[in-house]
Amino acid sequence: MPTVIEEDAVPTGLDQLKALLDGRVTGIGSLLGMTVETLEPGRVVFTLRTRPDFGNPLGTLHGGVCSTLLDSAMGCAVHTSLPDGAGYTTLELKVNFVRPVRLDGVGLRCEGTTIHLGGRIATTEGRVTDEEGRLVAHGTSTCMVFRPA
């Protein structure tokens, strides 16, 4: 069921994402085939399936795909924590790659969670796991928060 925002209400970050996504992802997420599994305050889960065009020269998943998955989930976790009228941008992204991933349709799950939400800075962490629950990559991010004047 689509999320409805009252005409005179100012939506929170979580409301904005629910209305925008409603189970689908736009932009870079759409290009990569990401889907939304969970959207709740301070926690977001995205999934995707690997495919051959996600490969690096070694024939495994390119690190940029995991980095994008992490940046998306961690940033959206911050977004779900924001009050109405606030926004954010990623200031710093740190990714640790733990194991290679095949390109033949392996399902990946990325959970991003907000660690700290301050007046101007938010920190978040994320984990990418494969279908067998094995850790593929993990990361942290620092975001700048823009509050309404």
Backbone as a printed PyTorch tensor [residue, N CA C, xyz], in Angstrom:
tensor([[[  0.8410,  -1.1730,   0.0000],
         [  0.0000,   0.0000,   0.0000],
         [  0.8870,   1.2370,   0.0000]],

        [[  0.6960,   2.1750,  -0.9160],
         [  1.5350,   3.3590,  -0.9910],
         [  1.4100,   4.2220,   0.2610]],

        [[  2.5080,   4.8820,   0.5850],
         [  2.5040,   5.8180,   1.6980],
         [  1.8810,   7.1220,   1.2290]],

        [[  0.9490,   7.6430,   2.0070],
         [  0.2870,   8.8990,   1.6610],
         [  0.7130,   9.9520,   2.6690]],

        [[  1.1280,  11.1090,   2.1690],
         [  1.5100,  12.2200,   3.0250],
         [  0.4530,  13.2970,   2.8800]],

        [[ -0.0940,  13.7140,   4.0040],
         [ -1.1150,  14.7580,   3.9840],
         [ -0.5630,  16.0020,   3.3060]],

        [[ -1.4130,  16.7090,   2.5850],
         [ -0.9990,  17.8600,   1.8020],
         [ -0.3340,  18.9430,   2.6420]],

        [[ -0.8240,  19.1970,   3.8510],
         [ -0.2670,  20.2650,   4.6770],
         [  0.8050,  19.7780,   5.6480]],

        [[  1.0990,  18.4830,   5.6490],
         [  2.1050,  17.9410,   6.5590],
         [  3.4950,  18.0900,   5.9550]],

        [[  4.4860,  18.3150,   6.8010],
         [  5.8750,  18.3240,   6.3620],
         [  6.4370,  16.9500,   6.7040]],

        [[  6.8000,  16.1590,   5.6880],
         [  7.1950,  14.7760,   5.9410],
         [  8.5670,  14.6520,   6.5960]],

        [[  8.7180,  13.6400,   7.4440],
         [ 10.0250,  13.3000,   8.0050],
         [ 10.8440,  12.6110,   6.9230]],

        [[ 12.1300,  12.3770,   7.2040],
         [ 12.9710,  11.6640,   6.2480],
         [ 12.4260,  10.2840,   5.9360]],

        [[ 11.9150,   9.5910,   6.9530],
         [ 11.3370,   8.2640,   6.7420],
         [ 10.1100,   8.3530,   5.8450]],

        [[  9.2340,   9.3260,   6.0940],
         [  8.0520,   9.5140,   5.2500],
         [  8.4480,   9.8030,   3.8050]],

        [[  9.4720,  10.6410,   3.6240],
         [  9.9300,  10.9830,   2.2740],
         [ 10.4030,   9.7420,   1.5310]],

        [[ 11.1970,   8.9070,   2.2030],
         [ 11.6990,   7.7000,   1.5490],
         [ 10.5840,   6.7200,   1.2350]],

        [[  9.6560,   6.5400,   2.1600],
         [  8.5420,   5.6230,   1.9060],
         [  7.7100,   6.0930,   0.7240]],

        [[  7.4470,   7.3780,   0.6560],
         [  6.6560,   7.9090,  -0.4560],
         [  7.4120,   7.7960,  -1.7720]],

        [[  8.7100,   8.0430,  -1.7360],
         [  9.5240,   7.9830,  -2.9430],
         [  9.7130,   6.5520,  -3.4220]],

        [[  9.9820,   5.6620,  -2.5030],
         [ 10.3550,   4.3060,  -2.8670],
         [  9.1810,   3.3640,  -3.0380]],

        [[  8.3080,   3.2920,  -2.0240],
         [  7.1850,   2.3590,  -2.0500],
         [  7.5870,   1.0080,  -2.6360]],

        [[  8.7270,   0.4850,  -2.1350],
         [  9.1680,  -0.8360,  -2.5610],
         [ 10.0750,  -0.8570,  -3.7660]],

        [[ 10.3270,   0.2870,  -4.3720],
         [ 11.2360,   0.3210,  -5.5170],
         [ 12.2720,   1.4130,  -5.2880]],

        [[ 13.3330,   1.3430,  -6.0140],
         [ 14.4260,   2.2870,  -5.8590],
         [ 14.5860,   3.0560,  -7.1580]],

        [[ 14.9550,   4.3230,  -7.0520],
         [ 15.1680,   5.1550,  -8.2350],
         [ 16.6520,   5.4910,  -8.3650]],

        [[ 17.0240,   6.1740,  -9.4410],
         [ 18.4010,   6.6280,  -9.6270],
         [ 19.3820,   5.4800,  -9.7580]],

        [[ 20.5260,   5.6220,  -9.0830],
         [ 21.5840,   4.6120,  -9.1700],
         [ 21.0900,   3.2530,  -8.6830]],

        [[ 20.2120,   3.2540,  -7.7000],
         [ 19.6560,   1.9960,  -7.1980],
         [ 18.8760,   1.2570,  -8.2670]],

        [[ 18.1480,   2.0120,  -9.0720],
         [ 17.3940,   1.4190, -10.1740],
         [ 18.3500,   0.8370, -11.2170]],

        [[ 19.4040,   1.5690, -11.5080],
         [ 20.3960,   1.1130, -12.4790],
         [ 21.0220,  -0.2160, -12.0530]],

        [[ 21.2550,  -0.3670, -10.7470],
         [ 21.8680,  -1.5900, -10.2260],
         [ 20.8550,  -2.6760,  -9.8860]],

        [[ 19.5670,  -2.3570,  -9.9510],
         [ 18.5360,  -3.3420,  -9.6380],
         [ 18.3080,  -3.5490,  -8.1500]],

        [[ 18.5840,  -2.5310,  -7.3530],
         [ 18.3590,  -2.6350,  -5.9040],
         [ 16.8690,  -2.6750,  -5.6000]],

        [[ 16.5270,  -3.3890,  -4.5420],
         [ 15.1600,  -3.3710,  -4.0290],
         [ 15.2130,  -3.0360,  -2.5420]],

        [[ 14.0990,  -2.5170,  -2.0450],
         [ 14.0000,  -2.1500,  -0.6370],
         [ 13.3840,  -3.3070,   0.1240]],

        [[ 14.0760,  -3.7810,   1.1420],
         [ 13.5360,  -4.8310,   2.0000],
         [ 12.9540,  -4.2300,   3.2780]],

        [[ 13.6500,  -3.2370,   3.8430],
         [ 13.2270,  -2.6430,   5.1150],
         [ 13.4990,  -1.1480,   5.1230]],

        [[ 12.5310,  -0.3840,   5.6000],
         [ 12.6760,   1.0590,   5.8430],
         [ 12.0660,   1.3320,   7.2040]],

        [[ 12.8920,   1.6580,   8.1820],
         [ 12.3860,   2.0190,   9.4990],
         [ 13.3250,   3.0600,  10.0930]],

        [[ 12.9190,   3.7470,  11.1390],
         [ 13.7770,   4.8010,  11.6870],
         [ 15.1700,   4.2800,  12.0530]],

        [[ 16.1760,   4.8390,  11.4040],
         [ 17.5560,   4.4780,  11.6970],
         [ 18.0440,   3.1830,  11.0980]],

        [[ 17.2470,   2.5360,  10.2640],
         [ 17.6380,   1.2380,   9.6890],
         [ 17.0180,   1.0590,   8.3080]],

        [[ 17.8710,   0.6860,   7.3540],
         [ 17.4270,   0.4460,   5.9790],
         [ 18.1080,  -0.8240,   5.4770]],

        [[ 17.3720,  -1.6400,   4.7350],
         [ 17.9560,  -2.8290,   4.1060],
         [ 17.6310,  -2.7860,   2.6160]],

        [[ 18.6850,  -2.8510,   1.7900],
         [ 18.5550,  -2.9440,   0.3410],
         [ 19.1000,  -4.2990,  -0.0950]],

        [[ 18.5680,  -4.8260,  -1.1870],
         [ 19.0810,  -6.0680,  -1.7600],
         [ 19.3430,  -5.8630,  -3.2420]],

        [[ 20.1990,  -6.7140,  -3.7980],
         [ 20.4040,  -6.7570,  -5.2460],
         [ 20.9780,  -8.1030,  -5.6180]],

        [[ 20.9240,  -8.4220,  -6.9070],
         [ 21.5220,  -9.6540,  -7.4390],
         [ 22.6760,  -9.2600,  -8.3510]],

        [[ 23.7810,  -9.9920,  -8.2080],
         [ 24.9330,  -9.7110,  -9.0580],
         [ 24.6210, -10.1300, -10.4940]],

        [[ 25.3670,  -9.5550, -11.4060],
         [ 25.2300,  -9.9090, -12.8210],
         [ 26.5780,  -9.6590, -13.5100]],

        [[ 26.7860, -10.2470, -14.6720],
         [ 28.0970, -10.1760, -15.3250],
         [ 28.6240,  -8.7590, -15.5560]],

        [[ 27.7420,  -7.8010, -15.8270],
         [ 28.2330,  -6.4450, -16.0850],
         [ 28.6560,  -5.7060, -14.8150]],

        [[ 28.5770,  -6.3490, -13.6620],
         [ 29.0700,  -5.7860, -12.3980],
         [ 30.5200,  -6.2060, -12.1290]],

        [[ 31.1520,  -6.8560, -13.1040],
         [ 32.4590,  -7.4540, -12.8840],
         [ 33.6350,  -6.5030, -12.9240]],

        [[ 34.6980,  -6.9270, -12.2510],
         [ 35.9840,  -6.2390, -12.3240],
         [ 36.8830,  -7.0410, -13.2750]],

        [[ 38.1120,  -6.5940, -13.5480],
         [ 38.9810,  -7.3390, -14.4660],
         [ 39.3220,  -8.7540, -14.0100]],

        [[ 39.1250,  -9.0630, -12.7240],
         [ 39.4170, -10.4010, -12.2140],
         [ 38.2330, -11.3500, -12.3320]],

        [[ 37.0800, -10.8290, -12.7900],
         [ 35.9100, -11.6760, -12.9710],
         [ 35.0390, -11.8400, -11.7420]],

        [[ 35.2420, -10.9940, -10.7470],
         [ 34.3880, -10.9990,  -9.5580],
         [ 33.7160,  -9.6310,  -9.4360]],

        [[ 32.8690,  -9.4850,  -8.4370],
         [ 32.1140,  -8.2480,  -8.2560],
         [ 33.0380,  -7.0520,  -8.0590]],

        [[ 32.7930,  -5.9910,  -8.8130],
         [ 33.5610,  -4.7530,  -8.6770],
         [ 33.2630,  -4.1150,  -7.3280]],

        [[ 34.2850,  -3.6250,  -6.6640],
         [ 34.1210,  -3.0070,  -5.3530],
         [ 33.1930,  -1.8100,  -5.3510]],

        [[ 33.0710,  -1.1460,  -6.4850],
         [ 32.1790,   0.0090,  -6.5720],
         [ 30.7200,  -0.3570,  -6.3760]],

        [[ 30.3510,  -1.5910,  -6.7200],
         [ 28.9630,  -2.0260,  -6.5240],
         [ 28.6760,  -2.1540,  -5.0310]],

        [[ 29.5770,  -2.8110,  -4.2930],
         [ 29.4010,  -2.9180,  -2.8330],
         [ 29.4660,  -1.5430,  -2.1820]],

        [[ 30.3590,  -0.6910,  -2.6630],
         [ 30.4700,   0.6610,  -2.1040],
         [ 29.1870,   1.4500,  -2.3170]],

        [[ 28.6110,   1.3350,  -3.5050],
         [ 27.3600,   2.0360,  -3.7970],
         [ 26.2200,   1.4870,  -2.9530]],

        [[ 26.1680,   0.1760,  -2.8160],
         [ 25.1430,  -0.4530,  -1.9820],
         [ 25.2630,   0.0340,  -0.5320]],

        [[ 26.4800,   0.0690,  -0.0140],
         [ 26.7050,   0.5490,   1.3540],
         [ 26.3710,   2.0320,   1.4930]],

        [[ 26.8480,   2.8540,   0.5720],
         [ 26.5840,   4.2980,   0.6470],
         [ 25.0890,   4.5700,   0.6050]],

        [[ 24.3740,   3.8380,  -0.2320],
         [ 22.9220,   4.0200,  -0.3460],
         [ 22.2080,   3.6230,   0.9420]],

        [[ 22.5120,   2.4440,   1.4630],
         [ 21.8330,   1.9650,   2.6730],
         [ 22.1910,   2.8090,   3.8920]],

        [[ 23.4710,   3.1540,   4.0280],
         [ 23.8790,   3.9460,   5.1900],
         [ 23.3140,   5.3590,   5.1200]],

        [[ 23.3600,   5.9760,   3.9390],
         [ 22.8020,   7.3190,   3.7960],
         [ 21.3070,   7.3410,   4.0350]],

        [[ 20.6110,   6.3610,   3.5010],
         [ 19.1580,   6.3050,   3.7070],
         [ 18.8130,   6.0140,   5.1620]],

        [[ 19.6680,   5.2710,   5.8760],
         [ 19.4360,   5.0560,   7.3100],
         [ 19.4630,   6.3900,   8.0480]],

        [[ 20.4080,   7.2530,   7.6810],
         [ 20.4450,   8.5980,   8.2640],
         [ 19.1820,   9.3560,   7.8740]],

        [[ 18.8210,   9.2790,   6.5980],
         [ 17.6330,   9.9990,   6.1090],
         [ 16.3840,   9.6170,   6.9040]],

        [[ 16.2410,   8.3340,   7.2310],
         [ 15.0550,   7.9000,   7.9830],
         [ 15.0450,   8.4320,   9.4100]],

        [[ 16.1880,   8.9030,   9.8870],
         [ 16.3000,   9.4230,  11.2510],
         [ 16.0640,  10.9250,  11.3330]],

        [[ 15.9660,  11.5800,  10.1860],
         [ 15.9030,  13.0430,  10.1680],
         [ 14.4960,  13.5750,  10.4090]],

        [[ 14.4220,  14.7330,  11.0610],
         [ 13.1200,  15.3810,  11.2280],
         [ 12.6780,  16.0220,   9.9180]],

        [[ 11.4520,  16.4800,   9.8990],
         [ 10.9170,  17.1150,   8.7030],
         [ 11.7750,  18.3110,   8.2840]],

        [[ 11.9640,  18.4320,   6.9850],
         [ 12.6960,  19.5430,   6.4040],
         [ 14.2100,  19.4140,   6.4140]],

        [[ 14.7570,  18.3660,   7.0190],
         [ 16.2130,  18.1980,   7.0940],
         [ 16.7060,  17.3270,   5.9360]],

        [[ 17.9810,  17.4670,   5.6150],
         [ 18.6060,  16.6700,   4.5710],
         [ 20.0080,  16.2630,   5.0070]],

        [[ 20.7350,  15.5890,   4.1320],
         [ 22.0800,  15.1180,   4.4770],
         [ 22.8990,  14.9410,   3.2120]],

        [[ 24.1990,  14.8230,   3.3830],
         [ 25.0890,  14.4130,   2.3080],
         [ 26.2440,  13.6310,   2.9200]],

        [[ 26.7770,  12.6810,   2.1710],
         [ 27.9030,  11.8870,   2.6550],
         [ 29.1710,  12.7300,   2.6310]],

        [[ 29.8660,  12.7780,   3.7690],
         [ 31.1590,  13.4630,   3.8580],
         [ 32.3200,  12.4920,   3.7040]],

        [[ 32.1580,  11.2950,   4.2350],
         [ 33.2430,  10.3180,   4.2470],
         [ 32.6450,   8.9220,   4.1640]],

        [[ 33.3050,   8.0460,   3.4020],
         [ 32.8470,   6.6690,   3.2370],
         [ 34.0550,   5.7490,   3.3670]],

        [[ 33.9750,   4.7760,   4.2600],
         [ 35.0450,   3.7990,   4.4590],
         [ 34.4610,   2.4140,   4.2260]],

        [[ 35.0800,   1.6530,   3.3270],
         [ 34.5880,   0.3150,   2.9990],
         [ 35.7140,  -0.7030,   3.1750]],

        [[ 35.3910,  -1.8170,   3.8160],
         [ 36.2960,  -2.9610,   3.9470],
         [ 35.7040,  -4.1130,   3.1440]],

        [[ 36.4760,  -4.6220,   2.1850],
         [ 36.0420,  -5.7550,   1.3750],
         [ 36.5890,  -7.0300,   2.0080]],

        [[ 35.7030,  -7.9750,   2.2980],
         [ 36.0760,  -9.1600,   3.0560],
         [ 36.2790, -10.3880,   2.1730]],

        [[ 35.4330, -10.5580,   1.1580],
         [ 35.5660, -11.7270,   0.2900],
         [ 35.0390, -11.3860,  -1.1020]],

        [[ 35.5500, -12.0870,  -2.1250],
         [ 35.0550, -11.8650,  -3.4860],
         [ 33.6480, -12.4310,  -3.6500]],

        [[ 32.9360, -11.8880,  -4.6280],
         [ 31.5630, -12.3280,  -4.9000],
         [ 31.4570, -12.6900,  -6.3770]],

        [[ 30.8220, -13.8280,  -6.6540],
         [ 30.5870, -14.2630,  -8.0350],
         [ 29.5840, -13.3300,  -8.7300]],

        [[ 29.5390, -13.4120, -10.0360],
         [ 28.6830, -12.5390, -10.8420],
         [ 27.4460, -13.2330, -11.3900]],

        [[ 27.1500, -14.4430, -10.9360],
         [ 26.0810, -15.2570, -11.5220],
         [ 24.7600, -15.1760, -10.7540]],

        [[ 24.3580, -13.9780, -10.3890],
         [ 23.0580, -13.8150,  -9.7420],
         [ 23.0520, -14.0250,  -8.2430]],

        [[ 24.2010, -13.8640,  -7.6060],
         [ 24.2790, -13.9950,  -6.1500],
         [ 23.4670, -12.8710,  -5.5040]],

        [[ 22.6080, -13.2330,  -4.5680],
         [ 21.8240, -12.2380,  -3.8470],
         [ 22.6430, -11.5940,  -2.7440]],

        [[ 22.6650, -10.2730,  -2.7310],
         [ 23.3560,  -9.5330,  -1.6830],
         [ 22.3430,  -8.7370,  -0.8810]],

        [[ 22.5940,  -8.6550,   0.4080],
         [ 21.7210,  -7.9110,   1.3320],
         [ 22.5950,  -6.9120,   2.0720]],

        [[ 22.1830,  -5.6510,   2.0730],
         [ 22.9510,  -4.6130,   2.7490],
         [ 22.0800,  -3.9220,   3.7830]],

        [[ 22.5220,  -3.9650,   5.0330],
         [ 21.8090,  -3.2970,   6.1160],
         [ 22.6080,  -2.0850,   6.5680]],

        [[ 21.9670,  -0.9230,   6.5360],
         [ 22.5780,   0.3030,   7.0310],
         [ 21.8620,   0.7520,   8.2880]],

        [[ 22.6240,   1.1570,   9.3040],
         [ 22.0260,   1.6300,  10.5510],
         [ 22.6900,   2.9340,  10.9920]],

        [[ 21.8850,   3.8150,  11.5500],
         [ 22.3960,   5.0660,  12.0940],
         [ 23.0190,   4.7800,  13.4530]],

        [[ 24.2550,   5.2130,  13.6500],
         [ 24.9350,   5.0550,  14.9320],
         [ 24.7000,   6.2890,  15.8000]],

        [[ 24.8670,   7.4730,  15.1990],
         [ 24.7530,   8.7320,  15.9400],
         [ 24.1320,   9.7810,  15.0250]],

        [[ 23.1840,  10.5230,  15.5530],
         [ 22.5910,  11.6390,  14.8150],
         [ 22.7060,  12.8800,  15.6850]],

        [[ 23.6330,  13.7570,  15.3080],
         [ 23.8370,  15.0020,  16.0420],
         [ 23.2120,  16.1710,  15.3060]],

        [[ 23.5210,  17.3500,  15.7720],
         [ 22.9700,  18.5550,  15.1630],
         [ 23.4550,  18.7880,  13.7440]],

        [[ 24.7290,  18.4810,  13.4700],
         [ 25.3060,  18.7130,  12.1440],
         [ 25.9430,  17.4730,  11.5200]],

        [[ 26.2530,  16.4870,  12.3440],
         [ 26.9650,  15.3000,  11.8710],
         [ 26.2080,  14.0370,  12.2830]],

        [[ 26.1550,  13.0850,  11.3530],
         [ 25.5900,  11.7650,  11.6470],
         [ 26.6330,  10.7210,  11.2640]],

        [[ 26.6710,   9.6280,  12.0120],
         [ 27.5330,   8.5070,  11.6480],
         [ 26.6600,   7.2700,  11.4910]],

        [[ 27.1110,   6.3940,  10.6100],
         [ 26.3160,   5.2210,  10.2670],
         [ 27.2460,   4.0650,   9.9200]],

        [[ 26.7130,   2.8580,   9.9750],
         [ 27.4980,   1.6840,   9.6080],
         [ 26.6480,   0.7670,   8.7420]],

        [[ 27.3330,  -0.0800,   7.9660],
         [ 26.6100,  -1.0040,   7.1020],
         [ 27.3590,  -2.3080,   6.9200]],

        [[ 26.5900,  -3.3390,   6.5690],
         [ 27.1370,  -4.6740,   6.3240],
         [ 26.4850,  -5.2490,   5.0720]],

        [[ 27.3080,  -5.8240,   4.2010],
         [ 26.8120,  -6.5370,   3.0240],
         [ 27.0670,  -8.0180,   3.2500]],

        [[ 26.0070,  -8.8220,   3.1290],
         [ 26.1270, -10.2710,   3.2720],
         [ 25.5860, -10.9520,   2.0200]],

        [[ 26.0770, -12.1670,   1.7710],
         [ 25.5710, -12.9330,   0.6320],
         [ 24.3970, -13.8030,   1.0760]],

        [[ 23.9070, -14.6320,   0.1570],
         [ 22.7280, -15.4640,   0.4350],
         [ 22.9560, -16.4760,   1.5520]],

        [[ 24.1930, -16.8030,   1.8030],
         [ 24.5180, -17.7560,   2.8660],
         [ 24.8080, -17.0530,   4.1900]],

        [[ 24.6000, -15.7290,   4.2130],
         [ 24.8180, -14.9630,   5.4330],
         [ 26.2700, -14.6110,   5.7060]],

        [[ 27.1450, -14.8840,   4.7320],
         [ 28.5670, -14.5670,   4.9120],
         [ 28.8180, -13.0860,   4.6560]],

        [[ 29.6530, -12.4980,   5.4830],
         [ 30.0130, -11.0960,   5.3200],
         [ 30.8430, -10.9180,   4.0570]],

        [[ 30.4340,  -9.9960,   3.2090],
         [ 31.1220,  -9.6880,   1.9590],
         [ 31.9120,  -8.3870,   2.1020]],

        [[ 31.2860,  -7.3850,   2.7080],
         [ 31.9170,  -6.0770,   2.9160],
         [ 31.2060,  -5.3830,   4.0710]],

        [[ 31.9160,  -4.4680,   4.6960],
         [ 31.2920,  -3.6480,   5.7370],
         [ 31.8960,  -2.2560,   5.6630]],

        [[ 31.1770,  -1.2820,   6.1960],
         [ 31.6660,   0.0800,   6.0920],
         [ 31.0610,   1.0070,   7.1190]],

        [[ 31.6130,   2.2130,   7.1310],
         [ 31.0860,   3.2900,   7.9620],
         [ 31.0220,   4.5500,   7.1200]],

        [[ 30.2000,   5.4710,   7.5680],
         [ 30.0480,   6.7240,   6.8430],
         [ 29.8000,   7.8570,   7.8260]],

        [[ 30.2940,   9.0230,   7.4630],
         [ 29.9960,  10.2540,   8.1860],
         [ 29.1970,  11.1350,   7.2420]],

        [[ 28.0910,  11.6430,   7.7270],
         [ 27.2230,  12.4930,   6.9100],
         [ 27.0690,  13.8670,   7.5510]],

        [[ 26.9470,  14.8890,   6.7120],
         [ 26.6160,  16.2240,   7.1850],
         [ 25.1030,  16.3670,   7.1280]],

        [[ 24.5340,  16.8730,   8.2100],
         [ 23.0840,  17.0490,   8.2980],
         [ 22.7500,  18.5120,   8.0480]],

        [[ 21.7760,  18.7410,   7.1880],
         [ 21.2830,  20.0870,   6.8960],
         [ 19.9310,  20.2460,   7.5660]],

        [[ 19.8600,  21.1290,   8.5210],
         [ 18.6070,  21.3770,   9.2490],
         [ 17.9300,  22.6070,   8.6710]],

        [[ 16.5940,  22.6420,   8.7080],
         [ 15.8930,  23.8290,   8.2070],
         [ 16.2260,  25.0560,   9.0620]],

        [[ 16.2210,  26.2120,   8.4290],
         [ 16.5550,  27.4670,   9.1380],
         [ 15.4890,  27.8600,  10.1300]]])
